[in-house]
Amino acid sequence: MTATDVVRDWLASRVDSGLQEGLRSLLQSLVEDLCTATGEAATLHRLTTGGQHLVPLAGHHPAPEAQTEVVSAPAQTTSVADSGLWRHVVERSVPVRWHVPAGVVPAEATAEQAEHLRRSPVRAVLAAPLLTSDGELVGGVALHRCALDAPFTEADEHLLVAFAAQVADLAALVRAGPA
């Protein structure tokens, strides 16, 4: 390997890591804008290259004191086969809404999701697929309603689907691993 090869490889690595860091930062900022626009918490997930797992890319809650409880708890890598509430979004590439009144857990929730919903103030969830401009499913985005015990509306769904369409191609550029 020549000195030029070493420099080229080093530069390529730096450009790639800078790109990945920049994309994640931009997506985090856009998710925060979504939270500002809706007043709800939000999470953004990327499917791994093999399509077997959902990896969290960004999350935010408009109330800083609730950031850990609402955003961090569901922000773990999830197997698509065990995705519970995400299953319909991923398998059918359609938006899904759940109303979660206190003490009620959707039947399709995984045990972990059910426990999180029992402990948290989440009262409704709206999830939409991230479909790139060429129709490839690359992940999903969700709103988590905490302050109001009311279901999400069709207007909320249209807003989230529009947001998903705007960020899907960016999310597709983020490397989420081969698993």
TIRO-2110 file (N, C-alpha, C; in Angstrom, 1 decimal):
// TIRO-2110
0.9, -1.2, 0.0, N, 1, A
0.0, 0.0, 0.0, CA, 1, A
0.9, 1.2, 0.0, C, 1, A
0.6, 2.2, -0.9, N, 2, A
1.4, 3.4, -1.0, CA, 2, A
0.9, 4.4, 0.0, C, 2, A
1.8, 5.5, 0.1, N, 3, A
1.4, 6.6, 1.0, CA, 3, A
0.1, 7.3, 0.5, C, 3, A
0.0, 7.3, -0.8, N, 4, A
-1.2, 7.9, -1.4, CA, 4, A
-2.5, 7.1, -1.1, C, 4, A
-2.3, 5.8, -1.1, N, 5, A
-3.4, 4.9, -0.8, CA, 5, A
-3.8, 5.1, 0.7, C, 5, A
-2.8, 5.2, 1.6, N, 6, A
-3.1, 5.4, 3.0, CA, 6, A
-3.9, 6.7, 3.2, C, 6, A
-3.4, 7.8, 2.5, N, 7, A
-4.0, 9.1, 2.7, CA, 7, A
-5.5, 9.1, 2.1, C, 7, A
-5.6, 8.4, 1.0, N, 8, A
-7.0, 8.3, 0.3, CA, 8, A
-7.9, 7.5, 1.3, C, 8, A
-7.4, 6.4, 1.8, N, 9, A
-8.3, 5.6, 2.7, CA, 9, A
-8.6, 6.4, 4.0, C, 9, A
-7.7, 7.1, 4.5, N, 10, A
-7.9, 8.0, 5.7, CA, 10, A
-8.9, 9.0, 5.4, C, 10, A
-8.8, 9.7, 4.3, N, 11, A
-9.7, 10.8, 3.9, CA, 11, A
-11.1, 10.2, 3.7, C, 11, A
-11.2, 9.1, 3.0, N, 12, A
-12.5, 8.4, 2.7, CA, 12, A
-13.2, 8.1, 4.0, C, 12, A
-12.4, 7.6, 5.0, N, 13, A
-13.0, 7.2, 6.3, CA, 13, A
-13.5, 8.5, 7.0, C, 13, A
-12.8, 9.6, 6.9, N, 14, A
-13.2, 10.8, 7.6, CA, 14, A
-14.4, 11.4, 6.9, C, 14, A
-14.5, 11.4, 5.6, N, 15, A
-15.6, 11.9, 4.9, CA, 15, A
-16.9, 11.1, 5.2, C, 15, A
-16.7, 9.7, 5.2, N, 16, A
-17.8, 8.9, 5.6, CA, 16, A
-18.3, 9.1, 7.0, C, 16, A
-17.4, 9.1, 8.0, N, 17, A
-17.9, 9.3, 9.3, CA, 17, A
-18.5, 10.7, 9.5, C, 17, A
-17.9, 11.7, 8.8, N, 18, A
-18.5, 13.1, 8.9, CA, 18, A
-19.9, 13.1, 8.3, C, 18, A
-20.1, 12.4, 7.2, N, 19, A
-21.4, 12.3, 6.5, CA, 19, A
-22.4, 11.7, 7.4, C, 19, A
-22.0, 10.5, 8.0, N, 20, A
-23.0, 9.8, 8.9, CA, 20, A
-23.3, 10.7, 10.1, C, 20, A
-22.3, 11.3, 10.7, N, 21, A
-22.6, 12.2, 11.9, CA, 21, A
-23.5, 13.3, 11.5, C, 21, A
-23.2, 13.9, 10.3, N, 22, A
-24.0, 15.1, 9.9, CA, 22, A
-25.5, 14.7, 9.6, C, 22, A
-25.6, 13.5, 8.9, N, 23, A
-27.0, 13.1, 8.6, CA, 23, A
-27.8, 12.8, 9.9, C, 23, A
-27.2, 12.2, 10.9, N, 24, A
-27.8, 11.9, 12.1, CA, 24, A
-28.2, 13.2, 12.9, C, 24, A
-27.3, 14.2, 12.8, N, 25, A
-27.6, 15.4, 13.5, CA, 25, A
-28.7, 16.2, 12.8, C, 25, A
-28.7, 16.1, 11.4, N, 26, A
-29.8, 16.8, 10.7, CA, 26, A
-31.1, 16.1, 11.0, C, 26, A
-31.2, 14.8, 11.0, N, 27, A
-32.4, 14.1, 11.3, CA, 27, A
-32.9, 14.4, 12.7, C, 27, A
-32.0, 14.5, 13.7, N, 28, A
-32.3, 14.8, 15.0, CA, 28, A
-33.0, 16.2, 15.1, C, 28, A
-32.4, 17.1, 14.3, N, 29, A
-32.9, 18.5, 14.3, CA, 29, A
-34.3, 18.5, 13.6, C, 29, A
-34.5, 17.7, 12.6, N, 30, A
-35.8, 17.7, 11.9, CA, 30, A
-36.9, 17.0, 12.8, C, 30, A
-36.5, 16.0, 13.6, N, 31, A
-37.4, 15.4, 14.5, CA, 31, A
-37.8, 16.4, 15.6, C, 31, A
-36.8, 17.2, 16.1, N, 32, A
-37.2, 18.2, 17.0, CA, 32, A
-38.1, 19.3, 16.4, C, 32, A
-38.0, 19.6, 15.2, N, 33, A
-38.9, 20.5, 14.5, CA, 33, A
-40.3, 19.8, 14.4, C, 33, A
-40.4, 18.5, 14.2, N, 34, A
-41.6, 17.8, 14.2, CA, 34, A
-42.3, 17.9, 15.5, C, 34, A
-41.5, 17.8, 16.6, N, 35, A
-42.1, 17.9, 17.9, CA, 35, A
-42.6, 19.3, 18.2, C, 35, A
-41.9, 20.3, 17.7, N, 36, A
-42.3, 21.7, 17.9, CA, 36, A
-43.6, 21.9, 17.1, C, 36, A
-43.7, 21.4, 15.9, N, 37, A
-44.9, 21.6, 15.1, CA, 37, A
-46.1, 20.9, 15.7, C, 37, A
-45.9, 19.8, 16.3, N, 38, A
-47.1, 18.9, 16.8, CA, 38, A
-47.3, 19.0, 18.3, C, 38, A
-46.3, 19.4, 19.1, N, 39, A
-46.4, 19.4, 20.5, CA, 39, A
-46.3, 18.0, 21.1, C, 39, A
-45.9, 17.0, 20.3, N, 40, A
-45.9, 15.6, 20.7, CA, 40, A
-44.4, 15.1, 20.7, C, 40, A
-44.2, 14.0, 21.4, N, 41, A
-42.9, 13.4, 21.3, CA, 41, A
-42.8, 12.6, 20.0, C, 41, A
-41.5, 12.4, 19.5, N, 42, A
-41.4, 11.7, 18.3, CA, 42, A
-40.1, 10.9, 18.3, C, 42, A
-40.1, 9.8, 17.5, N, 43, A
-39.0, 8.9, 17.4, CA, 43, A
-38.9, 8.5, 15.9, C, 43, A
-37.6, 8.4, 15.4, N, 44, A
-37.4, 8.0, 14.0, CA, 44, A
-36.5, 6.8, 14.0, C, 44, A
-36.8, 5.8, 13.3, N, 45, A
-36.1, 4.5, 13.2, CA, 45, A
-35.7, 4.1, 11.8, C, 45, A
-34.6, 3.5, 11.7, N, 46, A
-34.1, 3.0, 10.4, CA, 46, A
-34.0, 1.5, 10.4, C, 46, A
-34.5, 0.9, 9.3, N, 47, A
-34.3, -0.5, 9.1, CA, 47, A
-32.9, -0.8, 8.8, C, 47, A
-32.4, -1.9, 9.4, N, 48, A
-31.0, -2.3, 9.0, CA, 48, A
-31.0, -2.8, 7.6, C, 48, A
-29.8, -2.9, 7.0, N, 49, A
-29.6, -3.3, 5.6, CA, 49, A
-30.4, -4.6, 5.3, C, 49, A
-30.3, -5.5, 6.2, N, 50, A
-31.0, -6.8, 6.0, CA, 50, A
-32.5, -6.7, 6.3, C, 50, A
-33.0, -5.6, 6.8, N, 51, A
-34.4, -5.4, 7.1, CA, 51, A
-34.9, -6.2, 8.3, C, 51, A
-34.0, -6.7, 9.1, N, 52, A
-34.4, -7.5, 10.2, CA, 52, A
-34.6, -6.7, 11.5, C, 52, A
-34.0, -5.5, 11.6, N, 53, A
-34.1, -4.8, 12.9, CA, 53, A
-34.5, -3.3, 12.6, C, 53, A
-35.1, -2.7, 13.6, N, 54, A
-35.3, -1.2, 13.6, CA, 54, A
-34.3, -0.6, 14.5, C, 54, A
-33.5, 0.3, 14.0, N, 55, A
-32.5, 1.0, 14.9, CA, 55, A
-33.0, 2.5, 15.1, C, 55, A
-32.9, 2.9, 16.3, N, 56, A
-33.3, 4.3, 16.5, CA, 56, A
-32.3, 5.3, 15.9, C, 56, A
-32.8, 6.3, 15.2, N, 57, A
-31.9, 7.3, 14.7, CA, 57, A
-32.0, 8.7, 15.4, C, 57, A
-33.2, 9.0, 15.8, N, 58, A
-33.5, 10.3, 16.5, CA, 58, A
-34.7, 10.2, 17.3, C, 58, A
-34.8, 11.0, 18.3, N, 59, A
-36.0, 11.1, 19.2, CA, 59, A
-36.0, 12.3, 20.0, C, 59, A
-37.2, 12.8, 20.3, N, 60, A
-37.2, 14.1, 21.1, CA, 60, A
-38.6, 14.1, 21.7, C, 60, A
-38.6, 14.8, 22.9, N, 61, A
-39.9, 15.2, 23.6, CA, 61, A
-39.8, 16.6, 23.8, C, 61, A
-40.9, 17.3, 23.6, N, 62, A
-40.9, 18.8, 23.8, CA, 62, A
-40.7, 19.2, 25.2, C, 62, A
-40.9, 18.4, 26.2, N, 63, A
-40.7, 18.7, 27.6, CA, 63, A
-39.4, 18.0, 28.0, C, 63, A
-38.3, 18.8, 28.3, N, 64, A
-37.0, 18.2, 28.6, CA, 64, A
-37.0, 17.2, 29.7, C, 64, A
-37.9, 17.4, 30.8, N, 65, A
-37.9, 16.5, 31.9, CA, 65, A
-38.5, 15.1, 31.5, C, 65, A
-39.2, 15.1, 30.4, N, 66, A
-39.8, 13.8, 29.9, CA, 66, A
-39.0, 13.1, 28.9, C, 66, A
-37.9, 13.7, 28.5, N, 67, A
-37.1, 13.2, 27.4, CA, 67, A
-36.7, 11.7, 27.6, C, 67, A
-36.1, 11.4, 28.8, N, 68, A
-35.7, 10.0, 29.0, CA, 68, A
-36.8, 9.0, 29.1, C, 68, A
-37.9, 9.4, 29.8, N, 69, A
-39.0, 8.5, 30.0, CA, 69, A
-39.7, 8.1, 28.7, C, 69, A
-39.9, 9.1, 27.8, N, 70, A
-40.8, 8.9, 26.6, CA, 70, A
-39.9, 8.5, 25.4, C, 70, A
-38.8, 9.1, 25.2, N, 71, A
-38.0, 8.8, 24.0, CA, 71, A
-37.0, 7.7, 24.2, C, 71, A
-36.3, 7.7, 25.3, N, 72, A
-35.2, 6.7, 25.5, CA, 72, A
-35.7, 5.3, 25.7, C, 72, A
-36.8, 5.2, 26.4, N, 73, A
-37.2, 3.8, 26.7, CA, 73, A
-37.5, 3.0, 25.4, C, 73, A
-38.3, 3.5, 24.4, N, 74, A
-38.5, 2.7, 23.3, CA, 74, A
-37.4, 2.9, 22.2, C, 74, A
-36.3, 3.5, 22.6, N, 75, A
-35.2, 3.8, 21.6, CA, 75, A
-34.2, 2.7, 21.5, C, 75, A
-34.6, 1.4, 21.6, N, 76, A
-33.6, 0.3, 21.5, CA, 76, A
-33.8, -0.4, 20.2, C, 76, A
-32.8, -1.0, 19.7, N, 77, A
-32.9, -1.7, 18.5, CA, 77, A
-33.9, -2.9, 18.7, C, 77, A
-34.8, -3.0, 17.7, N, 78, A
-35.9, -3.9, 17.8, CA, 78, A
-35.9, -4.9, 16.6, C, 78, A
-36.1, -6.1, 16.9, N, 79, A
-36.2, -7.1, 15.9, CA, 79, A
-37.5, -6.9, 15.2, C, 79, A
-37.6, -6.9, 13.8, N, 80, A
-38.8, -6.7, 13.1, CA, 80, A
-39.8, -7.8, 13.4, C, 80, A
-39.3, -9.0, 13.6, N, 81, A
-40.2, -10.1, 13.9, CA, 81, A
-40.9, -9.9, 15.3, C, 81, A
-40.2, -9.2, 16.2, N, 82, A
-40.8, -9.0, 17.5, CA, 82, A
-41.1, -7.5, 17.7, C, 82, A
-41.5, -6.8, 16.6, N, 83, A
-41.6, -5.4, 16.7, CA, 83, A
-43.0, -4.9, 17.3, C, 83, A
-43.9, -5.8, 17.5, N, 84, A
-45.2, -5.4, 18.1, CA, 84, A
-45.9, -4.3, 17.4, C, 84, A
-45.9, -3.1, 18.0, N, 85, A
-46.6, -2.0, 17.4, CA, 85, A
-46.1, -1.5, 16.1, C, 85, A
-44.8, -1.8, 15.8, N, 86, A
-44.2, -1.5, 14.5, CA, 86, A
-44.6, -2.4, 13.4, C, 86, A
-45.0, -3.6, 13.7, N, 87, A
-45.2, -4.7, 12.8, CA, 87, A
-46.0, -4.3, 11.5, C, 87, A
-47.2, -3.7, 11.8, N, 88, A
-48.1, -3.3, 10.6, CA, 88, A
-47.4, -2.2, 9.8, C, 88, A
-46.7, -1.3, 10.4, N, 89, A
-46.0, -0.3, 9.7, CA, 89, A
-45.0, -0.9, 8.8, C, 89, A
-44.2, -1.8, 9.3, N, 90, A
-43.1, -2.4, 8.5, CA, 90, A
-43.6, -3.4, 7.5, C, 90, A
-44.5, -4.3, 7.9, N, 91, A
-44.9, -5.3, 7.0, CA, 91, A
-45.8, -4.8, 5.9, C, 91, A
-46.7, -3.8, 6.2, N, 92, A
-47.6, -3.3, 5.2, CA, 92, A
-47.3, -2.0, 4.6, C, 92, A
-46.3, -1.3, 5.2, N, 93, A
-45.9, 0.0, 4.8, CA, 93, A
-47.1, 1.0, 4.8, C, 93, A
-47.8, 1.0, 5.9, N, 94, A
-49.0, 1.9, 6.1, CA, 94, A
-48.9, 2.5, 7.4, C, 94, A
-49.4, 3.7, 7.6, N, 95, A
-49.5, 4.4, 8.9, CA, 95, A
-50.5, 3.6, 9.8, C, 95, A
-50.2, 3.6, 11.1, N, 96, A
-51.0, 3.0, 12.1, CA, 96, A
-51.2, 3.9, 13.3, C, 96, A
-52.4, 3.9, 13.8, N, 97, A
-52.7, 4.8, 15.0, CA, 97, A
-53.2, 3.8, 16.1, C, 97, A
-52.8, 4.1, 17.3, N, 98, A
-53.2, 3.4, 18.5, CA, 98, A
-53.6, 4.5, 19.6, C, 98, A
-54.8, 4.3, 20.1, N, 99, A
-55.2, 5.1, 21.3, CA, 99, A
-54.9, 4.2, 22.5, C, 99, A
-54.2, 4.8, 23.5, N, 100, A
-53.8, 4.0, 24.6, CA, 100, A
-54.3, 4.6, 25.9, C, 100, A
-55.6, 4.5, 26.2, N, 101, A
-56.0, 5.1, 27.5, CA, 101, A
-55.3, 4.5, 28.7, C, 101, A
-55.3, 5.2, 29.8, N, 102, A
-54.6, 4.7, 31.0, CA, 102, A
-55.1, 3.3, 31.3, C, 102, A
-54.2, 2.4, 31.5, N, 103, A
-54.5, 1.0, 31.9, CA, 103, A
-54.8, 0.1, 30.7, C, 103, A
-54.8, 0.6, 29.5, N, 104, A
-55.1, -0.2, 28.3, CA, 104, A
-53.8, -0.3, 27.5, C, 104, A
-53.5, -1.5, 27.0, N, 105, A
-52.4, -1.7, 26.2, CA, 105, A
-52.8, -2.4, 24.9, C, 105, A
-52.4, -2.0, 23.7, N, 106, A
-52.8, -2.6, 22.5, CA, 106, A
-52.4, -4.1, 22.5, C, 106, A
-53.3, -4.9, 22.0, N, 107, A
-53.0, -6.4, 22.0, CA, 107, A
-51.7, -6.7, 21.2, C, 107, A
-51.4, -5.9, 20.2, N, 108, A
-50.2, -6.3, 19.4, CA, 108, A
-48.9, -5.8, 20.0, C, 108, A
-48.9, -5.1, 21.1, N, 109, A
-47.7, -4.6, 21.8, CA, 109, A
-46.9, -5.8, 22.3, C, 109, A
-45.6, -5.7, 22.2, N, 110, A
-44.7, -6.7, 22.8, CA, 110, A
-44.7, -6.5, 24.3, C, 110, A
-44.2, -7.5, 25.0, N, 111, A
-44.2, -7.4, 26.5, CA, 111, A
-43.4, -6.1, 26.9, C, 111, A
-42.3, -5.8, 26.3, N, 112, A
-41.5, -4.6, 26.6, CA, 112, A
-42.3, -3.4, 26.3, C, 112, A
-43.0, -3.3, 25.2, N, 113, A
-43.8, -2.1, 24.8, CA, 113, A
-44.9, -2.0, 25.8, C, 113, A
-45.6, -3.1, 26.2, N, 114, A
-46.7, -3.0, 27.1, CA, 114, A
-46.2, -2.5, 28.5, C, 114, A
-45.0, -2.9, 28.9, N, 115, A
-44.5, -2.4, 30.2, CA, 115, A
-44.2, -1.0, 30.1, C, 115, A
-43.6, -0.5, 29.0, N, 116, A
-43.3, 0.9, 28.8, CA, 116, A
-44.6, 1.7, 28.8, C, 116, A
-45.6, 1.2, 28.1, N, 117, A
-46.9, 1.9, 28.1, CA, 117, A
-47.6, 2.0, 29.5, C, 117, A
-47.4, 1.0, 30.3, N, 118, A
-48.0, 1.0, 31.6, CA, 118, A
-47.3, 2.0, 32.5, C, 118, A
-46.0, 2.2, 32.3, N, 119, A
-45.2, 3.1, 33.2, CA, 119, A
-45.3, 4.6, 32.7, C, 119, A
-45.5, 4.8, 31.4, N, 120, A
-45.3, 6.1, 30.8, CA, 120, A
-46.6, 6.8, 30.6, C, 120, A
-46.5, 8.1, 30.4, N, 121, A
-47.8, 8.9, 30.1, CA, 121, A
-48.3, 8.8, 28.7, C, 121, A
-47.7, 8.0, 27.9, N, 122, A
-48.2, 7.9, 26.5, CA, 122, A
-49.6, 7.4, 26.4, C, 122, A
-50.5, 8.2, 25.7, N, 123, A
-51.9, 7.9, 25.6, CA, 123, A
-52.3, 7.6, 24.1, C, 123, A
-51.4, 7.9, 23.2, N, 124, A
-51.7, 7.6, 21.8, CA, 124, A
-50.4, 7.5, 21.0, C, 124, A
-50.3, 6.7, 20.0, N, 125, A
-49.2, 6.6, 19.2, CA, 125, A
-49.6, 6.6, 17.7, C, 125, A
-48.9, 7.3, 16.9, N, 126, A
-49.1, 7.3, 15.5, CA, 126, A
-47.8, 7.0, 14.8, C, 126, A
-47.8, 6.0, 14.0, N, 127, A
-46.5, 5.6, 13.3, CA, 127, A
-46.8, 5.5, 11.8, C, 127, A
-45.7, 6.0, 11.1, N, 128, A
-45.8, 6.0, 9.6, CA, 128, A
-44.5, 5.4, 9.0, C, 128, A
-44.6, 4.7, 7.9, N, 129, A
-43.4, 4.2, 7.3, CA, 129, A
-42.6, 5.3, 6.6, C, 129, A
-41.3, 5.1, 6.6, N, 130, A
-40.4, 5.9, 5.8, CA, 130, A
-40.2, 5.2, 4.4, C, 130, A
-40.8, 5.8, 3.4, N, 131, A
-40.7, 5.3, 2.1, CA, 131, A
-39.9, 6.2, 1.2, C, 131, A
-38.8, 5.8, 0.6, N, 132, A
-38.0, 6.7, -0.2, CA, 132, A
-38.8, 7.1, -1.5, C, 132, A
-38.2, 8.0, -2.2, N, 133, A
-38.9, 8.5, -3.4, CA, 133, A
-39.1, 7.4, -4.4, C, 133, A
-38.3, 6.3, -4.3, N, 134, A
-38.5, 5.2, -5.3, CA, 134, A
-39.3, 4.0, -4.6, C, 134, A
-39.9, 4.3, -3.4, N, 135, A
-40.8, 3.4, -2.8, CA, 135, A
-40.2, 2.4, -1.9, C, 135, A
-38.9, 2.5, -1.6, N, 136, A
-38.2, 1.5, -0.7, CA, 136, A
-38.5, 1.9, 0.8, C, 136, A
-38.9, 0.9, 1.5, N, 137, A
-39.2, 1.1, 3.0, CA, 137, A
-37.8, 1.1, 3.7, C, 137, A
-37.5, 2.2, 4.4, N, 138, A
-36.2, 2.3, 5.1, CA, 138, A
-36.4, 2.5, 6.6, C, 138, A
-37.6, 2.5, 7.1, N, 139, A
-37.8, 2.7, 8.5, CA, 139, A
-39.1, 3.3, 8.8, C, 139, A
-39.2, 3.9, 10.0, N, 140, A
-40.5, 4.5, 10.4, CA, 140, A
-40.3, 5.6, 11.3, C, 140, A
-41.4, 6.4, 11.5, N, 141, A
-41.4, 7.6, 12.4, CA, 141, A
-42.7, 7.5, 13.2, C, 141, A
-42.6, 7.9, 14.4, N, 142, A
-43.8, 7.8, 15.3, CA, 142, A
-43.9, 9.1, 16.1, C, 142, A
-45.2, 9.4, 16.3, N, 143, A
-45.5, 10.5, 17.3, CA, 143, A
-46.1, 9.8, 18.5, C, 143, A
-45.7, 10.3, 19.7, N, 144, A
-46.2, 9.7, 21.0, CA, 144, A
-46.9, 10.9, 21.7, C, 144, A
-48.2, 10.7, 21.9, N, 145, A
-49.0, 11.7, 22.6, CA, 145, A
-49.0, 11.4, 24.1, C, 145, A
-48.6, 12.4, 24.9, N, 146, A
-48.5, 12.2, 26.3, CA, 146, A
-49.4, 13.2, 27.1, C, 146, A
-49.6, 14.4, 26.6, N, 147, A
-50.3, 15.4, 27.4, CA, 147, A
-51.8, 15.3, 27.3, C, 147, A
-52.3, 14.6, 26.3, N, 148, A
-53.8, 14.5, 26.1, CA, 148, A
-54.2, 13.1, 25.9, C, 148, A
-55.3, 12.7, 26.5, N, 149, A
-55.8, 11.3, 26.4, CA, 149, A
-56.8, 11.3, 25.2, C, 149, A
-56.3, 11.4, 24.0, N, 150, A
-57.1, 11.5, 22.8, CA, 150, A
-56.4, 10.8, 21.7, C, 150, A
-57.1, 10.2, 20.8, N, 151, A
-56.5, 9.5, 19.6, CA, 151, A
-55.9, 10.6, 18.7, C, 151, A
-55.0, 10.1, 17.8, N, 152, A
-54.5, 11.0, 16.8, CA, 152, A
-55.6, 11.0, 15.7, C, 152, A
-55.6, 12.1, 14.9, N, 153, A
-56.6, 12.3, 13.9, CA, 153, A
-56.1, 12.0, 12.5, C, 153, A
-57.0, 12.1, 11.5, N, 154, A
-56.6, 11.9, 10.2, CA, 154, A
-55.6, 13.0, 9.7, C, 154, A
-55.9, 14.3, 10.2, N, 155, A
-55.0, 15.4, 9.9, CA, 155, A
-53.6, 15.2, 10.5, C, 155, A
-53.5, 14.6, 11.7, N, 156, A
-52.2, 14.3, 12.3, CA, 156, A
-51.5, 13.2, 11.4, C, 156, A
-52.3, 12.3, 11.0, N, 157, A
-51.7, 11.2, 10.1, CA, 157, A
-51.1, 11.8, 8.8, C, 157, A
-51.9, 12.7, 8.2, N, 158, A
-51.4, 13.4, 7.0, CA, 158, A
-50.1, 14.2, 7.2, C, 158, A
-50.1, 14.9, 8.3, N, 159, A
-48.9, 15.6, 8.7, CA, 159, A
-47.7, 14.7, 8.8, C, 159, A
-47.8, 13.6, 9.6, N, 160, A
-46.7, 12.7, 9.8, CA, 160, A
-46.3, 12.0, 8.5, C, 160, A
-47.2, 11.6, 7.7, N, 161, A
-46.9, 11.0, 6.4, CA, 161, A
-46.1, 11.9, 5.5, C, 161, A
-46.5, 13.2, 5.5, N, 162, A
-45.8, 14.2, 4.7, CA, 162, A
-44.4, 14.4, 5.3, C, 162, A
-44.2, 14.4, 6.6, N, 163, A
-42.9, 14.5, 7.2, CA, 163, A
-42.1, 13.3, 6.8, C, 163, A
-42.7, 12.1, 6.9, N, 164, A
-41.9, 10.8, 6.6, CA, 164, A
-41.4, 10.9, 5.1, C, 164, A
-42.3, 11.4, 4.2, N, 165, A
-41.9, 11.5, 2.8, CA, 165, A
-40.7, 12.4, 2.6, C, 165, A
-40.7, 13.5, 3.4, N, 166, A
-39.6, 14.5, 3.3, CA, 166, A
-38.3, 13.9, 3.9, C, 166, A
-38.3, 13.1, 4.9, N, 167, A
-37.0, 12.7, 5.5, CA, 167, A
-36.6, 11.3, 5.1, C, 167, A
-37.4, 10.5, 4.4, N, 168, A
-37.1, 9.1, 4.1, CA, 168, A
-35.8, 9.0, 3.3, C, 168, A
-35.6, 9.8, 2.2, N, 169, A
-34.4, 9.7, 1.4, CA, 169, A
-33.1, 10.0, 2.3, C, 169, A
-33.3, 11.0, 3.2, N, 170, A
-32.1, 11.3, 4.1, CA, 170, A
-31.8, 10.1, 5.0, C, 170, A
-32.9, 9.5, 5.6, N, 171, A
-32.7, 8.4, 6.5, CA, 171, A
-32.1, 7.2, 5.8, C, 171, A
-32.4, 7.1, 4.5, N, 172, A
-31.9, 6.0, 3.7, CA, 172, A
-30.4, 6.0, 3.6, C, 172, A
-29.8, 7.2, 3.7, N, 173, A
-28.4, 7.4, 3.6, CA, 173, A
-27.6, 7.1, 4.9, C, 173, A
-28.3, 6.9, 6.0, N, 174, A
-27.7, 6.6, 7.2, CA, 174, A
-27.5, 5.1, 7.3, C, 174, A
-26.2, 4.7, 7.6, N, 175, A
-25.9, 3.3, 7.7, CA, 175, A
-26.4, 2.8, 9.1, C, 175, A
-27.2, 1.8, 9.0, N, 176, A
-27.8, 1.2, 10.2, CA, 176, A
-27.4, -0.2, 10.5, C, 176, A
-26.4, -0.6, 9.8, N, 177, A
-25.8, -2.0, 10.1, CA, 177, A
-26.4, -3.1, 9.2, C, 177, A
-25.7, -4.2, 9.1, N, 178, A
-26.1, -5.3, 8.2, CA, 178, A
-27.1, -6.2, 8.8, C, 178, A
-27.4, -6.2, 10.1, N, 179, A
-28.2, -7.2, 10.8, CA, 179, A
-29.6, -7.3, 10.3, C, 179, A
END
